[in-house]
Amino acid sequence: MKKSKNPDLSRRSFLHSAGLALAVPTIIPSTVFSAPGRRSANNKINIGVIGSGGQANGLTENAIKHKNTRIVAVCDVDRTRLGVAKTKVDHYYDDEGCTAYSDYREVLDREDIDAVIVATPDHWHALICVEAARKGKDIYCEKPLTWSLGEGKAVVKTVQEHERVFQTGSMQRSGRDFKLACELIRNGYLGKINQILVALPNGGHALWVDEFPAAPDELDWEFYVGPAEWTPYHEKRCHWDWRWWMGFGGSQMMDWIGHHGDIAHMAMDWDHTGPVSVKGVSWEMSPERNNLYNAPQNYQFDCSYADGTAMTIASADKMPDVFKACGDLGTMFFGENDQWLYVDRSGIKASDPALLKTKFTDKDFRFRKVMNHMTDFLQCVESREECIAPVHSGHRSASVGHLGKLACTLQVAFQWDPEKEVITDNPAMNALLTRQYRAGWSLDS
């Protein structure tokens, strides 16, 4: 049957291709691509996708539809998932031109690859992004930017030194309602903002298992764990469920801080700064019998910023009634004269509905009108402009979560210098801002 080449491929037809017979992909060493300096010979942005889980599938589906792109490589440590990813890409292009790799370094070694999409578990983001920047690749990386704050600093430094285009996967920044909310705040239509509430999903899962079996042959578990501290394999501790194991992810808090917490930063123009104080309030584990996960069920921490703005970030159950009257999740801003503004994926609301029909002036700050986050990235790859979610914004948004996690787990409050990015009143805690990698892995070149 003839396969479609329609660039407007639908989600249904794209996902349907996953049902095709799976073939174990051939792993090609990077030495095959030996022509130095050969880049974009096909006049397209050649993309390698690193990670092939649920989020990677959506990003691949988005990128593949753009006429100026070509996905030429996919990578995963799970050979079964890798086979599915390659089959879907080949099915779309009606050829077998996409190469499958089990080691991301082989992807980054290819001179003809211009950009990479990084959609691995959080604990891999930093290593891949730093190496990709050094190899001259532009980068789209899922949020949160990194597993730890120290890693985020390293990613920002390397990306800026190598002048790479970078898009953090905080896709809400490209949404119409979120841009409107941020434009209203930035241009002062609520006056000075004094308080922000950020509601994220309730957190961790609980599961008791009686044994930890050996990893299946198709999964390289040693590589999956990578730089993180060692933990035994279980099918419920990898793929989607890795986020409930804090060695790999950061629960719903870190999953969503790069969305609703990021919108707070976007609205307040805090992409180059952070709070000046952080206080851990709550970090509650599930009461159920559990030996597989260690993410919190509920959580809350409070931040204050140099301009006096107070921000509370918490699981949805911790939000006050004024927030719950608007929705379950999202970001809520409180300004002067009892004005407020709420925004979430469900929509935007305001104390005065007329505020949402504001006619902006030519002097007002406005964001680019592009509504597709991947389109914004690809356009910036060509223009070399800054993306709507550049590397420093992804780092600063994630940093709030990293600091909150530290404050909550230690049940402490501390002072933070957002310029130097250090804890000032308890310097010994700065050693906890980054992780110690397992032997064999390093961010150093």
BAVONU-432936 format. One line per 8 residues: their letters; for each residue x, y, z of N, C-alpha, C, O. Coordinates in steps of 0.1 Angstrom, whole numbers. Layout:
REM residues N
A	X/Y/Z/X/Y/Z/X/Y/Z/X/Y/Z ~ ... $
***
This chain:
REM residues 445
MKKSKNPD	9/-12/0/0/0/0/9/12/0/19/13/7 ~ 5/22/-8/13/34/-9/12/42/4/1/45/8 ~ 23/47/9/23/54/21/22/69/18/27/74/8 ~ 15/76/27/12/91/25/24/99/27/32/96/36 ~ 26/109/18/37/119/20/31/133/24/38/143/24 ~ 18/133/27/11/145/30/17/152/42/18/146/53 ~ 22/164/41/28/171/52/18/174/63/22/178/74 ~ 5/174/60/-5/176/70/-9/163/77/-21/162/80 $
LSRRSFLH	0/154/78/-3/141/84/-10/142/97/-6/150/106 ~ -21/135/99/-29/136/111/-23/128/122/-15/118/119 ~ -26/131/135/-22/123/146/-26/108/144/-18/99/147 ~ -38/106/140/-43/92/139/-35/84/129/-31/73/132 ~ -32/90/117/-24/82/107/-10/81/111/-4/70/108 ~ -5/91/119/9/89/123/10/78/134/19/70/133 ~ 1/79/144/2/69/154/-2/55/149/3/45/154 ~ -10/54/138/-14/41/132/-2/34/127/-1/22/127 $
SAGLALAV	8/42/123/20/35/117/28/27/128/36/19/125 ~ 25/30/141/31/22/151/27/8/151/33/-1/157 ~ 15/5/145/10/-8/144/17/-16/134/14/-28/132 ~ 26/-11/126/33/-18/115/42/-28/122/46/-26/134 ~ 46/-38/115/55/-48/120/68/-42/125/74/-34/118 ~ 73/-45/137/85/-40/143/97/-47/138/97/-59/137 ~ 107/-40/135/120/-46/131/131/-40/140/131/-28/143 ~ 139/-49/145/150/-44/153/159/-36/145/165/-41/135 $
PTIIPSTV	161/-23/148/168/-14/139/183/-17/138/189/-22/148 ~ 189/-13/127/203/-15/126/210/-3/133/206/9/130 ~ 220/-5/141/227/5/148/239/9/140/248/0/138 ~ 240/21/135/251/26/126/261/34/134/257/44/140 ~ 274/31/133/284/39/140/285/52/132/283/53/120 ~ 289/62/140/290/76/134/301/77/124/301/86/116 ~ 311/67/124/322/68/114/317/66/100/324/70/90 ~ 305/61/98/299/60/84/298/74/78/299/75/66 $
FSAPGRRS	295/84/86/292/97/81/306/105/82/308/112/91 ~ 314/103/72/328/107/73/331/120/65/342/125/66 ~ 321/126/59/323/139/51/323/150/61/313/155/65 ~ 335/156/64/335/167/74/329/180/68/330/183/56 ~ 321/186/77/315/199/73/302/197/64/296/207/60 ~ 298/185/62/286/182/53/274/185/62/270/176/70 ~ 267/196/59/255/199/67/244/204/58/246/212/49 ~ 232/198/60/220/203/53/222/202/38/218/212/31 $
ANNKINIG	227/191/33/229/190/18/215/189/11/214/192/-1 ~ 205/186/19/191/185/13/183/198/15/171/198/12 ~ 190/209/19/184/222/21/173/221/31/163/229/30 ~ 173/212/40/164/211/51/171/211/65/183/209/65 ~ 163/214/75/169/213/89/169/198/92/158/192/95 ~ 180/191/92/181/177/96/181/176/111/189/182/118 ~ 172/167/115/169/166/130/171/152/134/168/142/127 ~ 177/150/146/178/138/153/170/138/166/170/148/173 $
VIGSGGQA	162/128/168/153/128/180/159/118/190/161/106/187 ~ 162/123/202/168/115/212/158/112/223/154/121/230 ~ 154/99/224/143/96/232/131/93/224/128/100/214 ~ 123/82/227/112/78/218/100/75/225/91/67/221 ~ 98/80/237/86/78/245/74/86/241/74/92/230 ~ 64/88/250/52/95/246/54/109/242/48/113/232 ~ 62/117/250/64/131/246/72/132/233/70/141/225 ~ 82/123/232/90/123/219/81/121/207/83/127/197 $
NGLTENAI	72/112/209/63/109/198/55/121/193/54/124/181 ~ 50/129/203/42/141/199/51/152/193/47/158/183 ~ 64/153/198/73/163/192/77/159/178/79/167/169 ~ 79/145/176/83/141/163/72/143/153/74/147/142 ~ 59/140/157/48/143/149/47/157/145/43/160/134 ~ 50/166/154/49/181/151/61/185/142/58/191/132 ~ 73/181/145/84/185/136/84/179/122/88/186/113 ~ 79/167/121/79/160/108/70/166/98/72/165/86 $
KHKNTRIV	60/174/103/50/180/93/56/193/87/50/198/78 ~ 67/198/92/72/210/87/80/208/74/88/199/74 ~ 77/215/64/83/213/51/98/215/50/105/210/42 ~ 103/223/60/117/226/60/125/217/69/137/220/71 ~ 120/206/73/127/197/82/128/183/75/120/179/66 ~ 137/175/81/138/161/77/144/154/90/155/157/94 ~ 136/145/95/141/137/107/150/125/101/145/117/94 ~ 162/126/104/172/116/98/177/106/108/183/96/104 $
AVCDVDRT	174/108/121/179/98/131/169/98/143/164/108/147 ~ 168/86/149/161/85/162/170/76/171/179/69/166 ~ 168/78/184/177/72/194/170/68/206/162/76/212 ~ 172/56/211/167/52/224/175/40/229/180/32/221 ~ 175/38/242/182/26/248/173/14/248/177/3/252 ~ 160/16/245/150/5/244/148/1/229/143/9/222 ~ 154/-10/225/154/-13/211/140/-15/205/137/-12/193 ~ 130/-20/213/117/-21/208/110/-8/205/105/-6/195 $
RLGVAKTK	112/2/214/106/15/212/114/22/201/108/29/193 ~ 127/19/200/135/25/189/130/20/175/129/28/166 ~ 126/7/175/121/2/162/108/8/158/105/11/147 ~ 99/11/168/86/17/165/89/32/160/83/36/150 ~ 98/39/166/101/53/162/106/53/148/102/61/140 ~ 116/44/145/121/44/131/110/40/121/109/47/110 ~ 102/31/124/92/26/115/82/38/112/78/39/100 ~ 78/45/122/69/56/120/75/67/111/68/73/102 $
VDHYYDDE	88/71/113/94/81/105/95/76/91/92/83/81 ~ 100/64/89/101/58/75/88/58/68/87/60/56 ~ 78/54/76/64/53/70/60/67/65/53/68/54 ~ 63/77/72/59/91/68/66/95/55/60/100/46 ~ 79/92/54/87/97/42/86/87/31/91/89/20 ~ 80/75/34/79/65/24/93/60/19/96/58/7 ~ 103/59/28/116/54/25/122/48/38/114/46/48 ~ 134/45/38/141/39/50/153/47/54/163/42/58 $
GCTAYSDY	152/60/52/163/69/54/166/73/68/176/80/71 ~ 157/70/78/159/74/92/168/63/98/165/51/98 ~ 179/67/104/188/58/111/185/57/126/183/67/132 ~ 186/45/131/183/42/145/196/40/153/205/34/148 ~ 197/46/164/209/46/173/205/42/187/194/46/192 ~ 214/35/194/211/32/208/220/41/217/218/41/230 ~ 228/49/212/237/58/219/236/72/213/239/74/202 ~ 232/81/222/229/95/217/242/102/211/241/111/203 $
REVLDRED	254/97/216/266/103/211/269/100/196/275/108/190 ~ 263/89/192/264/86/177/256/96/169/260/100/158 ~ 245/100/174/236/110/168/244/124/167/244/130/157 ~ 250/127/179/256/140/179/269/141/171/274/152/167 ~ 275/129/168/287/129/160/284/131/145/293/134/137 ~ 272/130/141/269/132/127/270/147/122/263/155/128 ~ 278/149/113/280/163/108/268/168/101/266/181/100 ~ 260/160/95/248/164/87/236/168/96/226/172/90 $
IDAVIVAT	236/165/109/225/168/117/226/182/123/236/186/129 ~ 216/190/120/216/204/124/210/207/138/215/216/145 ~ 200/199/142/193/201/154/189/188/160/187/178/153 ~ 187/188/173/182/176/180/170/180/189/169/191/194 ~ 161/170/190/150/171/199/153/161/211/155/149/208 ~ 154/166/223/158/158/235/145/156/243/140/165/249 ~ 141/143/243/129/140/251/131/127/259/123/118/259 ~ 142/127/266/146/117/275/140/120/289/135/130/291 $
PDHWHALI	141/110/299/139/114/313/148/125/317/158/128/311 ~ 144/132/327/150/145/332/165/143/334/173/152/332 ~ 169/131/340/183/130/345/193/129/333/205/129/335 ~ 188/129/321/197/128/309/198/142/302/207/144/294 ~ 189/151/305/189/164/297/202/171/297/207/175/286 ~ 208/173/308/220/181/309/232/175/301/238/182/292 ~ 235/162/302/246/156/295/244/158/280/253/161/273 ~ 232/155/275/229/155/261/229/169/256/235/172/245 $
CVEAARKG	223/179/263/223/192/258/237/199/258/240/206/248 ~ 245/196/268/259/202/268/267/196/256/273/204/249 ~ 266/183/254/274/177/243/268/182/230/276/184/220 ~ 255/183/229/249/188/216/254/202/213/257/205/201 ~ 254/210/222/259/224/220/273/224/216/277/232/207 ~ 281/216/222/296/216/218/297/210/204/307/214/197 ~ 288/202/200/289/196/186/282/205/176/281/201/164 ~ 278/217/180/272/226/171/258/224/167/253/229/156 $
KDIYCEKP	250/217/175/236/214/172/227/224/179/230/229/190 ~ 217/228/172/206/236/178/197/226/186/197/214/182 ~ 190/230/196/184/221/206/170/225/209/167/236/213 ~ 161/215/208/148/216/215/148/205/226/149/194/223 ~ 147/210/238/148/201/250/135/202/258/131/213/261 ~ 130/191/262/118/191/270/121/197/284/132/198/288 ~ 110/202/290/111/207/303/109/196/313/103/186/310 ~ 114/197/326/123/208/331/136/207/324/140/196/320 $
LTWSLGEG	143/218/323/155/218/315/165/208/320/171/201/312 ~ 167/207/333/176/197/339/171/191/352/161/196/357 ~ 178/181/357/174/174/369/178/183/381/171/182/391 ~ 189/190/380/194/198/391/197/212/387/199/215/375 ~ 198/221/396/201/235/393/215/237/388/217/245/378 ~ 224/230/393/238/231/389/240/227/374/247/233/367 ~ 233/216/370/233/212/357/227/223/347/232/225/336 ~ 217/229/352/211/240/344/221/251/341/221/256/330 $
KAVVKTVQ	228/255/351/239/265/349/249/261/338/253/269/330 ~ 252/248/339/262/243/329/256/243/315/263/246/305 ~ 243/240/313/237/240/300/236/254/295/239/256/283 ~ 232/263/303/231/277/299/245/282/294/246/288/283 ~ 255/280/302/268/284/298/273/279/285/278/286/277 ~ 271/266/283/276/259/271/268/264/259/274/267/248 ~ 255/265/260/247/269/249/250/283/244/251/286/232 ~ 252/292/254/255/306/251/269/307/245/272/315/236 $
EHERVFQT	279/299/250/293/300/245/293/296/231/301/301/223 ~ 285/286/227/285/280/214/275/286/204/273/282/193 ~ 267/296/210/258/304/202/248/295/195/245/296/183 ~ 242/286/203/232/277/197/218/282/199/215/289/209 ~ 209/279/190/195/282/192/189/271/201/191/260/199 ~ 182/276/211/176/266/221/162/269/224/158/281/226 ~ 154/259/224/140/260/228/137/251/239/138/238/237 ~ 133/256/250/128/247/261/113/243/258/106/251/253 $
GSMQRSGR	110/231/261/97/226/257/85/231/266/76/223/268 ~ 86/243/271/75/249/279/65/255/269/65/267/266 ~ 58/246/263/50/250/251/38/259/254/33/266/245 ~ 35/261/267/24/271/270/28/285/266/19/293/263 ~ 41/288/265/46/301/261/41/305/247/40/316/244 ~ 38/295/239/33/297/226/18/298/225/12/301/214 ~ 11/296/236/-4/295/235/-10/309/236/-5/318/242 ~ -21/311/229/-27/324/228/-31/330/242/-28/341/245 $
DFKLACEL	-38/322/250/-43/327/263/-31/330/272/-32/340/279 ~ -21/322/271/-9/325/280/-2/337/276/2/345/284 ~ -1/340/263/6/352/258/-3/364/262/3/374/266 ~ -16/363/261/-24/374/264/-23/378/279/-21/389/283 ~ -23/367/288/-22/370/302/-8/376/305/-8/386/313 ~ 2/371/299/16/377/302/17/391/296/24/400/302 ~ 11/394/285/11/408/279/4/417/288/8/429/290 ~ -7/413/294/-15/422/303/-7/425/315/-7/436/320 $
IRNGYLGK	0/415/321/8/417/333/20/426/330/22/435/337 ~ 27/422/319/40/429/316/37/444/313/45/453/316 ~ 26/447/307/23/461/303/15/469/314/11/480/312 ~ 14/463/326/9/470/337/-6/472/338/-11/480/345 ~ -14/463/331/-28/465/331/-35/461/344/-47/464/347 ~ -27/454/353/-32/451/366/-25/459/377/-26/456/389 ~ -17/468/373/-8/475/382/3/466/387/7/457/381 ~ 8/470/399/19/462/404/14/448/409/4/448/417 $
INQILVAL	20/437/406/16/424/410/22/422/424/34/424/426 ~ 14/418/434/19/416/447/19/401/452/26/397/461 ~ 11/393/445/11/379/448/8/370/436/0/374/427 ~ 14/359/436/11/349/425/9/335/431/16/331/440 ~ -1/328/426/-4/315/431/-2/305/419/-7/308/408 ~ 6/295/421/9/285/410/4/271/415/10/266/425 ~ -6/266/408/-11/253/412/-6/242/402/-8/243/390 ~ 0/232/407/5/221/399/-2/208/403/-9/208/414 $
PNGGHALW	-2/198/395/-9/185/399/-4/179/412/7/180/415 ~ -13/172/419/-9/165/430/1/154/425/1/150/414 ~ 9/150/435/22/143/431/22/128/430/14/122/422 ~ 31/122/438/36/108/435/26/97/436/15/98/441 ~ 30/86/430/23/73/431/29/65/442/39/67/447 ~ 21/54/445/26/45/455/24/31/450/13/27/445 ~ 34/22/451/33/8/446/43/0/454/55/3/455 ~ 38/-12/459/47/-21/465/49/-33/456/40/-38/450 $
VDEFPAAP	62/-37/454/65/-48/446/73/-58/454/81/-54/463 ~ 72/-71/451/78/-81/459/92/-85/454/100/-91/461 ~ 95/-81/441/108/-84/435/111/-74/424/103/-68/419 ~ 124/-74/422/129/-65/411/135/-75/400/147/-79/402 ~ 128/-77/390/133/-87/380/145/-81/371/148/-69/372 ~ 151/-90/364/161/-85/355/155/-77/343/143/-80/340 ~ 162/-67/338/157/-59/327/156/-68/315/164/-77/313 ~ 146/-65/306/145/-73/294/156/-71/285/163/-60/286 $
DELDWEFY	159/-80/276/171/-80/267/171/-67/258/181/-62/255 ~ 159/-62/254/158/-51/245/161/-38/252/162/-28/245 ~ 162/-38/265/165/-25/273/178/-25/279/181/-34/287 ~ 186/-15/276/200/-14/282/198/-6/295/198/7/295 ~ 195/-13/306/192/-6/318/204/2/324/202/13/330 ~ 215/-3/322/227/4/327/228/17/321/231/27/327 ~ 226/18/307/226/31/300/214/39/304/215/52/305 ~ 203/33/307/191/41/311/193/48/324/190/60/325 $
VGPAEWTP	199/42/333/202/48/346/213/59/344/212/70/350 ~ 223/56/336/233/66/332/240/73/343/245/66/352 ~ 239/86/344/246/94/354/239/94/368/245/98/378 ~ 227/89/369/219/89/381/225/78/391/232/69/386 ~ 221/79/403/225/69/413/218/56/409/207/56/404 ~ 225/45/411/220/32/407/207/28/414/206/31/426 ~ 198/22/406/186/17/412/182/5/404/185/5/392 ~ 177/-6/410/173/-18/402/162/-15/393/154/-7/395 $
YHEKRCHW	162/-23/382/151/-22/372/138/-27/377/137/-37/385 ~ 128/-20/373/114/-25/374/106/-19/363/108/-7/360 ~ 97/-26/357/90/-20/345/82/-8/349/78/0/341 ~ 78/-7/362/70/5/367/79/16/372/75/26/378 ~ 92/15/369/101/25/373/108/32/361/118/39/362 ~ 104/28/349/110/34/337/98/38/327/87/37/331 ~ 102/43/316/93/48/306/84/59/313/90/67/320 ~ 71/59/312/63/69/317/65/71/332/65/82/338 $
DWRWWMGF	67/60/339/67/60/354/80/64/360/81/64/372 ~ 90/68/352/103/72/358/101/85/366/109/87/375 ~ 91/92/363/90/105/370/86/104/385/87/114/392 ~ 82/92/389/78/91/403/91/86/412/90/85/424 ~ 102/83/405/114/80/411/123/92/411/127/96/400 ~ 126/98/422/133/111/423/147/111/417/153/121/415 ~ 153/99/416/166/98/410/166/101/395/176/105/389 ~ 154/100/388/153/102/374/145/115/371/148/122/362 $
GGSQMMDW	135/118/379/126/130/377/124/138/390/132/138/399 ~ 113/144/390/110/153/402/95/153/404/90/164/409 ~ 88/143/401/73/142/404/66/152/396/71/158/387 ~ 53/154/399/45/164/392/50/178/394/48/186/385 ~ 57/180/405/62/194/407/72/198/396/70/209/391 ~ 82/189/393/91/193/383/86/191/369/90/197/360 ~ 76/182/368/70/180/355/63/193/350/63/196/339 ~ 57/200/360/48/211/357/53/225/361/47/235/357 $
IGHHGDIA	65/225/368/70/238/371/74/246/359/74/258/358 ~ 78/238/348/81/244/336/70/248/327/71/253/316 ~ 58/247/333/45/252/326/40/263/334/42/275/331 ~ 33/260/345/26/271/352/36/280/360/33/292/361 ~ 46/274/365/57/283/372/64/291/361/67/303/364 ~ 66/285/349/72/293/338/64/304/334/69/315/330 ~ 51/303/334/42/314/330/43/325/339/42/337/335 ~ 45/322/352/47/333/362/59/341/358/59/353/359 $
HMAMDWDH	70/334/355/83/341/351/81/348/338/86/359/337 ~ 74/342/329/72/349/316/64/362/317/68/372/311 ~ 54/362/326/46/374/328/53/385/335/52/396/332 ~ 62/381/344/69/390/353/82/395/347/89/403/353 ~ 86/389/335/99/392/329/110/388/339/120/396/341 ~ 109/376/344/119/371/353/128/360/346/134/352/353 ~ 130/361/333/137/350/326/152/351/329/159/341/326 ~ 157/361/336/171/362/339/174/363/354/184/367/358 $
TGPVSVKG	163/360/362/165/361/376/157/350/383/153/340/377 ~ 155/352/396/148/342/404/145/348/418/146/360/420 ~ 140/340/427/135/345/440/147/349/448/159/346/445 ~ 145/357/459/155/360/468/154/352/481/163/352/489 ~ 143/346/483/141/337/495/132/326/491/122/328/483 ~ 134/314/497/125/302/495/123/296/508/132/295/517 ~ 110/291/510/107/285/523/99/272/520/88/273/513 ~ 104/261/525/96/248/523/85/248/533/87/250/545 $
VSWEMSPE	73/244/528/61/244/537/56/230/539/53/226/550 ~ 56/222/528/50/209/529/56/199/519/58/203/508 ~ 58/187/523/63/176/514/58/163/520/64/157/528 ~ 46/160/515/38/149/521/39/136/512/35/137/500 ~ 43/125/518/44/113/510/31/105/511/23/108/520 ~ 28/96/502/16/88/502/16/79/514/26/74/517 ~ 5/78/520/4/69/532/3/54/528/3/45/536 ~ 1/51/515/0/37/510/13/30/511/24/36/511 $
RNNLYNAP	13/17/512/24/8/512/32/10/499/26/9/488 ~ 45/13/500/52/17/488/67/15/490/73/19/499 ~ 73/8/480/87/6/480/93/9/466/105/6/464 ~ 85/14/457/90/16/443/92/30/440/100/34/431 ~ 85/40/446/85/54/443/89/62/456/86/58/467 ~ 94/74/453/97/83/465/94/97/462/99/106/468 ~ 84/100/452/80/113/450/68/117/459/61/108/464 ~ 67/130/462/57/134/472/43/133/466/41/135/454 $
QNYQFDCS	33/131/474/19/132/470/14/146/470/7/150/460 ~ 18/154/480/14/168/480/27/176/485/36/171/491 ~ 27/189/481/38/197/484/34/212/483/24/216/477 ~ 43/220/490/41/235/489/54/242/493/60/238/503 ~ 57/253/486/68/261/490/65/276/486/57/278/477 ~ 70/285/494/68/299/492/81/306/487/92/303/492 ~ 80/316/478/91/323/473/88/338/474/76/342/474 ~ 98/346/476/97/361/474/107/366/465/118/360/464 $
YADGTAMT	104/376/457/113/382/447/117/396/451/111/402/460 ~ 127/401/445/133/414/449/124/425/448/125/435/456 ~ 114/425/440/104/436/438/93/435/449/83/443/448 ~ 94/425/458/84/423/468/72/413/465/64/411/473 ~ 72/408/453/62/399/449/64/386/456/75/380/457 ~ 53/380/461/53/367/468/47/357/459/37/360/452 ~ 52/345/459/47/335/450/46/322/458/56/317/464 ~ 35/315/458/33/302/464/31/292/453/23/293/444 $
IASADKMP	39/281/453/38/270/444/34/258/452/41/254/461 ~ 24/251/447/19/240/455/11/230/447/6/234/436 ~ 9/218/452/-1/209/446/-15/215/447/-18/223/456 ~ -23/211/438/-36/217/436/-45/217/449/-52/227/452 ~ -43/207/457/-51/206/469/-48/217/480/-56/219/489 ~ -36/223/478/-32/233/488/-37/247/484/-35/256/492 ~ -43/249/473/-47/262/468/-59/267/477/-67/259/481 ~ -59/281/479/-71/287/486/-83/287/477/-82/284/465 $
DVFKACGD	-94/289/483/-107/289/476/-108/299/465/-114/296/455 ~ -101/310/466/-102/320/455/-96/315/443/-100/318/432 ~ -86/306/444/-80/300/432/-89/289/427/-92/288/415 ~ -94/280/436/-102/269/432/-115/273/425/-121/266/418 ~ -119/286/428/-131/291/421/-129/293/406/-138/294/399 ~ -116/294/403/-113/296/389/-109/283/381/-113/282/370 ~ -103/274/388/-99/262/382/-90/253/391/-88/256/403 ~ -86/242/386/-78/232/394/-63/235/393/-56/234/403 $
LGTMFFGE	-58/239/381/-44/241/379/-42/255/373/-52/261/369 ~ -30/259/372/-27/272/365/-20/282/373/-14/279/383 ~ -20/295/368/-13/306/374/-23/317/377/-30/321/368 ~ -22/323/388/-32/334/392/-24/346/398/-16/344/407 ~ -26/357/392/-19/369/396/-28/379/403/-40/380/399 ~ -23/385/413/-31/395/421/-24/409/420/-13/410/424 ~ -31/419/415/-26/432/413/-32/442/422/-37/439/433 ~ -32/455/417/-37/466/425/-53/466/424/-58/461/415 $
NDQWLYVD	-59/473/434/-73/475/434/-81/462/433/-91/461/426 ~ -76/452/440/-83/439/441/-84/432/427/-93/423/425 ~ -76/436/417/-77/430/404/-69/416/404/-59/415/411 ~ -74/407/397/-67/394/395/-69/388/381/-78/392/374 ~ -60/380/378/-60/373/364/-56/359/366/-46/356/373 ~ -64/350/360/-61/336/361/-60/330/347/-67/333/338 ~ -50/321/345/-48/315/332/-44/300/334/-36/297/342 ~ -49/292/325/-46/278/325/-49/273/311/-54/280/303 $
RSGIKASD	-47/260/309/-50/254/295/-66/254/293/-70/253/282 ~ -73/255/304/-88/256/303/-93/270/298/-104/271/294 ~ -84/280/299/-88/293/295/-82/304/304/-74/301/312 ~ -87/316/302/-83/328/309/-95/335/316/-105/336/309 ~ -93/340/328/-104/347/335/-98/359/342/-86/359/345 ~ -106/369/345/-102/381/352/-112/386/361/-124/384/359 ~ -108/394/371/-118/400/380/-127/409/372/-139/410/376 ~ -122/415/362/-130/424/353/-129/418/339/-119/420/333 $
PALLKTKF	-139/411/334/-139/405/321/-134/415/310/-129/411/300 ~ -137/428/312/-133/438/302/-118/438/300/-113/442/289 ~ -111/434/310/-96/434/309/-91/425/298/-81/427/292 ~ -99/414/295/-95/405/285/-97/410/271/-93/403/261 ~ -104/421/270/-106/427/257/-98/440/255/-101/449/247 ~ -87/441/263/-79/453/262/-73/455/248/-69/446/242 ~ -73/467/244/-68/471/231/-53/476/234/-51/487/239 ~ -44/468/230/-30/471/232/-26/483/223/-31/485/212 $
TDKDFRFR	-16/491/228/-11/502/221/2/498/213/7/487/216 ~ 6/507/205/19/504/197/31/504/207/41/498/203 ~ 29/510/218/40/511/228/41/498/237/51/496/244 ~ 30/491/237/30/479/246/39/468/241/41/466/229 ~ 44/460/250/52/448/247/43/437/242/33/434/248 ~ 47/431/231/39/420/225/49/408/222/60/411/217 ~ 44/396/223/52/385/219/49/382/204/39/387/198 ~ 58/374/198/55/369/185/42/362/184/38/356/194 $
KVMNHMTD	36/362/172/23/356/171/23/341/168/12/335/168 ~ 34/335/166/35/321/163/29/313/175/33/315/186 ~ 20/304/172/13/296/182/18/282/183/14/275/193 ~ 26/278/174/31/264/174/46/265/180/54/271/174 ~ 48/258/191/61/259/198/72/253/189/83/259/189 ~ 70/243/182/80/237/173/83/246/161/94/248/157 ~ 72/252/156/74/262/145/83/274/150/92/278/142 ~ 80/278/162/89/289/167/103/285/167/112/293/164 $
FLQCVESR	106/273/172/120/268/172/126/267/158/137/272/156 ~ 119/261/149/124/259/136/126/272/128/136/274/121 ~ 117/282/130/119/295/124/132/302/130/139/309/123 ~ 134/300/143/146/306/149/159/299/145/169/305/144 ~ 158/286/142/170/279/137/174/285/124/186/287/121 ~ 165/289/116/168/296/103/172/310/105/181/315/98 ~ 165/318/113/167/332/115/179/335/125/184/346/124 ~ 182/326/134/191/327/145/186/337/155/194/342/163 $
EECIAPVH	173/339/155/167/347/166/166/339/179/168/327/179 ~ 162/345/190/160/338/202/146/333/203/136/339/199 ~ 145/320/207/132/314/208/123/320/219/128/328/227 ~ 111/317/219/102/322/230/105/316/243/101/322/254 ~ 111/304/243/115/298/256/130/294/256/133/283/255 ~ 138/304/255/153/302/254/159/295/266/152/293/276 ~ 171/291/265/177/283/275/177/289/288/175/282/298 ~ 180/302/289/180/309/303/167/309/309/166/308/321 $
SGHRSASV	156/310/301/143/310/307/139/296/312/133/294/323 ~ 143/286/305/141/272/309/148/269/322/143/262/331 ~ 160/274/323/168/272/335/162/279/347/161/274/358 ~ 158/292/345/153/300/357/140/294/361/137/294/374 ~ 131/289/352/118/284/357/121/271/364/115/268/375 ~ 130/262/359/133/250/366/139/252/379/137/245/389 ~ 148/263/380/155/266/392/145/268/404/148/264/415 ~ 134/274/401/124/276/412/120/263/418/119/261/430 $
GHLGKLAC	118/253/409/114/240/414/125/233/422/123/227/432 ~ 138/234/416/149/228/423/151/234/437/154/227/447 ~ 149/247/438/151/254/451/140/250/461/142/247/473 ~ 127/249/455/116/244/463/118/230/468/114/227/479 ~ 123/221/459/125/208/463/135/207/475/133/199/484 ~ 145/215/474/155/215/484/150/220/498/152/214/508 ~ 142/231/497/136/237/509/126/227/515/125/226/527 ~ 118/221/507/108/212/512/114/199/518/109/195/529 $
TLQVAFQW	123/193/511/128/180/516/136/182/529/137/173/538 ~ 143/194/530/151/196/543/143/204/553/147/206/564 ~ 130/208/549/122/216/558/129/228/563/129/230/576 ~ 134/236/554/141/248/558/137/260/549/129/259/540 ~ 141/272/553/140/284/545/154/289/543/163/288/552 ~ 156/296/532/170/301/530/169/314/521/159/316/514 ~ 180/321/520/181/333/512/189/329/499/198/321/500 ~ 184/334/488/190/331/475/195/343/468/187/353/467 $
DPEKEVIT	207/343/462/212/353/454/209/349/439/217/341/434 ~ 199/355/433/196/351/419/206/355/409/206/349/398 ~ 215/365/412/225/368/402/237/359/403/242/354/392 ~ 242/355/415/253/346/416/248/332/417/256/322/415 ~ 235/330/419/229/317/420/235/308/431/240/297/428 ~ 235/314/443/240/307/454/231/310/466/224/321/467 ~ 231/301/476/224/303/489/234/311/497/245/307/499 ~ 229/322/503/238/331/510/238/329/525/249/332/531 $
DNPAMNAL	228/325/531/227/324/546/231/310/551/232/309/563 ~ 233/301/542/238/287/546/246/282/535/241/273/528 ~ 258/287/533/266/283/521/268/268/519/270/263/508 ~ 268/261/530/271/246/529/260/239/521/263/229/515 ~ 248/245/520/237/239/512/240/240/497/234/233/489 ~ 249/249/493/252/250/479/257/237/472/256/235/460 ~ 263/229/481/268/216/476/257/207/471/259/198/464 ~ 245/210/475/233/202/472/226/207/459/216/201/455 $
LTRQYRAG	231/217/453/225/223/441/227/215/428/220/217/418 ~ 237/206/428/239/198/417/241/183/422/243/181/434 ~ 241/174/413/243/160/417/257/155/414/264/160/405 ~ 261/145/421/273/138/418/270/126/408/262/117/411 ~ 276/127/396/273/116/386/280/103/390/290/103/397 ~ 274/93/385/281/80/387/294/80/379/296/87/369 ~ 303/71/383/316/70/376/314/67/361/305/59/357 ~ 321/74/353/320/73/338/312/84/331/312/84/319 $
WSLDS	306/92/339/298/103/333/302/116/339/304/117/351 ~ 303/126/331/308/139/335/303/150/325/302/147/313 ~ 300/162/330/297/173/322/309/180/316/308/188/307 ~ 321/177/321/333/182/316/336/177/302/332/166/299 ~ 342/185/294/345/181/280/357/171/280/361/167/270 $
***
